[in-house]
Each structure stands twice: as C-alpha cells, then as structure tokens.
Amino acid sequence: MKKTMFDRVSDFMAGKGFYIVLLLCVTALGASGYYLFSGMSAPSRPVSGTVTVTVTPTPTPAVVPAPPATATPRPAVTAQPLPTATPTPAPEPSMTATASVFTWPVRGEVLRPHAVETLRYDQTMGDWRVHDGVDIAADLGTQVRAPAGGTVSDFYTDDLMGTTVVILHADGVMSTCSNLAAPVAVEIGDTVLTGDIIGTVGRTAIAESEEASHIHLSMTKDGVSVDPLEYLPQN
C-alpha cells in the first residue's frame, strides 16, 4: 500500500522530526536572549549641547482695589414752618355818637351816690360797704336808655346785681346798667346811640332789693371806677 504525504510527515515526526523541532526552538530562544541582553548592556550615548529649560512664571493677577463705597447723600429735609395763626383783631367799637355826649339812663332822684373811698351803710345787706355806682330812682318798667353811644360788649345776669348790660364807649369809658328787667332790648355787638332804649327797670338786683325801684349805673375809665355824675349832664 502506497503512503500519502500526511503519512510520511507523521512518520518523520514520530522519528527524528521531534528532535529537529526541539533544536529549532532552542536556537530561536538563544537568539532572542542574545538580542535582549545586548540591548540592555549597550552604553547610553551622551547628549551633546546645552539644554536650556525656560520656566515661564504664571502671572499673578493684579488685585485692583475696589473703589471706596460712596454713601449716597440723602436729600436735606427742610422743616416746613408751621402755619402761623393770624390772630383775629377784636372789632373796634363803631362809635356813631360823640363819646362826650352823655345822658341819664332814667330821670329820677339819686338814692345812693358813688362811694369807693368811703364806706356807706347798705340797708339791704345790713352793713357798711363801698358803692361803685349811683342808684337812680325810676318806676318799675321805665325804659332805660344808653348813657352814650357805643357798642354793647356784654349782657348777663349777675347773682347780686341782676340783669346787666355793658356798653363800651370811646376813650376807654365803659358804662354798666344793672337791676334791669329780663329780657333786654339789645344783644352783644349791637351799636347804640346816646339815648337808645336798652331795656326797662326791673327788680333783679338782690343786693339792693330793700331800696325803692331804681336803676344802678356804674362807670369806669380805663378800668378804674369813676363817678357817673361827672359824665351825666347836670341840667
């Protein structure tokens, strides 16, 4: 029987071929070891020339100082002046008659005269006291006239002197008529002429109730009590 190529190779490997392959492997290992050893033991070639190493410093960022904080100025607050209250001047008395023209408020006898520096007996109060006016006799209900022209500055009921009307005349003269009947014929602020009717005789003055029916007239000049008889006509 004829052997194939495969059979021949198998016979060769079974015989001497094994040793031949082994030798080839050893030879390859030896060559590899030689080249490896010669590469490791080869001297290193020196590097000629100067090697300059340039170190570039990393620039430090410049610190720019922050601008100082500027306080925003506040607008100046201007205090607004408070409104000034304008005082209302007191109305000037409107004089429609000459202040020197006086008349008797009623016509009658003077029952008690003016006395502020001497004491006089008061039969109603039962003691001695001053008397700041004149008591002029007049029947109950008799019309009472303004002693002079001027402005009615007040009217009221006094606890002792009863219903009273006050008239402001010129030159600081003021007249007060008391013991009037209520109601009176004028109001505060009225302008009166000499002789105008301001009321009637009453019996409202408790402090003079023991006297005959009369009107009590007192007067002042710049706040000082004066005798009404110095202003009333004597005829």
C-alpha positions in Angstrom: 0.0 0.0 0.0 1.3 3.4 -1.1 1.8 6.0 1.8 0.4 9.5 1.5 2.2 12.8 2.2 0.4 13.0 5.5 1.6 9.5 6.5 5.1 10.4 5.6 5.1 13.6 7.7 3.7 11.6 10.6 6.4 9.0 10.4 9.1 11.7 10.2 7.7 13.4 13.3 7.5 10.2 15.1 11.1 9.5 14.3 13.8 12.2 14.0 11.5 15.1 13.4 10.8 15.6 17.1 14.4 16.4 17.8 14.8 18.7 14.8 11.8 20.8 16.0 13.3 20.8 19.5 16.6 22.1 18.2 14.9 24.9 16.3 13.1 26.0 19.3 16.3 26.2 21.4 18.1 28.1 18.6 15.3 30.7 18.5 15.3 31.1 22.2 19.1 31.7 22.2 18.9 34.3 19.5 16.2 36.1 21.3 18.1 36.1 24.6 21.2 37.5 22.8 19.5 40.4 21.3 17.8 41.2 24.5 21.0 41.1 26.5 22.9 43.2 24.0 20.2 45.9 24.0 20.2 46.2 27.8 24.0 46.4 28.2 24.6 48.9 25.3 26.1 52.1 26.7 23.9 55.2 26.6 25.2 57.9 24.3 25.8 61.2 26.0 23.6 64.1 24.8 25.8 66.9 23.5 24.8 70.6 23.7 23.3 72.8 26.4 19.7 72.1 27.4 18.0 75.3 28.4 14.9 75.0 30.5 12.8 78.1 30.5 10.3 78.3 33.3 7.6 80.7 32.5 6.1 82.0 35.7 2.4 82.0 36.0 1.4 85.7 36.1 -0.2 86.7 39.3 -3.4 88.5 38.6 -3.2 92.1 39.7 -5.6 92.9 42.6 -7.4 96.1 41.7 -8.7 97.6 44.9 -12.4 98.2 44.9 -13.4 101.9 44.9 -14.5 103.1 48.3 -18.2 102.9 48.8 -19.6 106.3 48.4 -22.6 107.0 50.6 -25.5 108.3 48.6 -26.3 111.7 50.1 -29.8 111.9 51.4 -31.7 115.0 50.4 -31.8 117.5 53.1 -35.1 117.7 54.8 -36.2 121.2 55.2 -38.6 121.6 58.1 -41.7 123.3 56.8 -42.7 126.2 59.0 -46.0 125.7 60.7 -48.7 128.0 59.6 -48.8 131.0 61.8 -52.3 131.6 63.1 -53.2 135.1 62.4 -55.0 136.5 65.4 -58.3 138.0 64.6 -58.2 141.5 65.9 -61.1 142.4 68.2 -63.5 144.6 66.3 -63.1 148.2 67.1 -66.2 149.7 68.6 -68.2 151.5 66.0 -69.0 154.9 67.5 -71.9 156.6 65.9 -72.1 159.3 68.5 -69.6 161.5 70.3 -68.4 159.8 73.4 -68.6 163.1 75.3 -72.4 163.2 74.7 -73.9 161.5 77.7 -77.5 161.3 79.0 -79.2 160.0 82.0 -80.4 156.4 81.6 -83.5 157.3 83.6 -84.6 160.6 85.1 -85.0 160.5 88.9 -83.5 161.1 92.3 -80.1 159.7 93.2 -80.9 157.3 96.0 -77.3 156.3 96.7 -74.2 158.2 95.4 -70.9 156.8 94.1 -68.5 155.9 97.0 -65.4 153.8 96.6 -63.2 155.6 99.1 -65.6 155.9 102.0 -68.0 153.3 103.5 -71.8 153.8 103.4 -74.5 151.9 105.2 -76.2 149.3 103.0 -79.7 148.7 104.3 -80.2 145.6 102.2 -77.0 143.9 103.3 -77.2 145.5 106.8 -73.5 146.5 106.8 -71.1 149.3 105.7 -69.5 148.9 102.3 -68.4 150.8 99.2 -70.8 151.6 96.3 -69.2 151.6 92.8 -72.1 153.4 91.1 -75.2 155.6 91.5 -78.7 154.3 92.2 -81.2 156.4 90.2 -84.9 156.2 91.2 -87.3 155.1 88.5 -90.6 153.2 88.4 -90.7 149.6 87.6 -90.9 149.1 83.8 -89.5 152.5 83.0 -87.4 152.5 79.8 -83.7 152.6 80.3 -81.5 154.4 77.7 -77.9 154.1 76.7 -75.9 156.6 78.7 -73.8 157.3 75.5 -73.1 156.0 72.1 -71.0 152.8 71.8 -71.1 149.1 71.3 -72.8 146.5 73.6 -69.9 144.4 74.8 -71.8 142.1 77.2 -75.1 141.4 78.9 -75.6 138.8 81.7 -77.4 138.1 84.9 -75.3 138.8 88.0 -76.0 136.9 91.2 -76.2 140.1 93.2 -76.8 142.9 90.7 -79.3 141.1 88.5 -79.8 141.6 84.7 -76.9 143.8 83.4 -75.9 145.5 80.1 -72.4 146.7 79.5 -71.7 149.3 76.8 -68.2 150.3 75.6 -67.8 153.9 74.7 -64.9 155.9 73.2 -61.8 157.0 75.1 -61.8 153.9 77.3 -65.1 154.7 79.1 -67.5 151.9 79.9 -70.9 152.0 81.4 -72.8 149.2 83.2 -76.6 149.3 83.8 -77.9 146.8 86.4 -81.2 145.9 88.0 -82.8 145.7 84.6 -85.8 143.5 83.8 -85.3 140.5 81.5 -85.2 140.2 78.6 -83.1 143.3 77.5 -83.6 145.1 74.2 -80.0 144.7 72.9 -77.5 141.9 72.0 -73.8 141.7 72.2 -72.2 143.6 69.3 -75.1 146.0 68.8 -74.2 149.6 68.1 -76.2 152.1 70.1 -76.6 155.8 70.0 -76.9 158.1 73.0 -80.4 157.6 74.4 -81.3 154.4 72.5 -83.5 152.0 74.5 -81.6 149.1 76.0 -84.2 147.7 78.4 -86.6 148.5 81.3 -86.3 148.9 85.1 -86.7 145.7 87.0 -86.2 144.2 90.5 -83.5 141.7 89.8 -80.7 143.1 92.0 -80.9 141.1 95.1 -78.1 143.1 96.8 -80.3 146.3 96.5 -83.7 144.8 96.9 -84.6 146.9 100.0 -84.3 150.2 98.1 -87.0 151.9 96.1 -87.3 150.9 92.5 -84.2 152.2 90.6 -81.5 151.6 88.1 -77.9 151.0 89.2 -75.4 152.8 86.9 -71.6 152.3 87.3 -68.8 153.6 85.0 -65.1 153.0 84.5 -62.4 154.9 82.7 -59.6 152.6 81.5 -60.7 150.0 84.0 -60.9 152.4 87.0 -64.2 153.2 88.7 -65.3 156.8 88.2 -68.4 158.7 89.4 -71.1 158.7 86.7 -72.2 162.1 87.9 -69.0 163.5 86.4 -70.2 162.4 82.9 -74.0 162.9 83.2 -75.4 166.3 82.3 -76.4 168.4 85.4 -79.3 170.3 84.0 
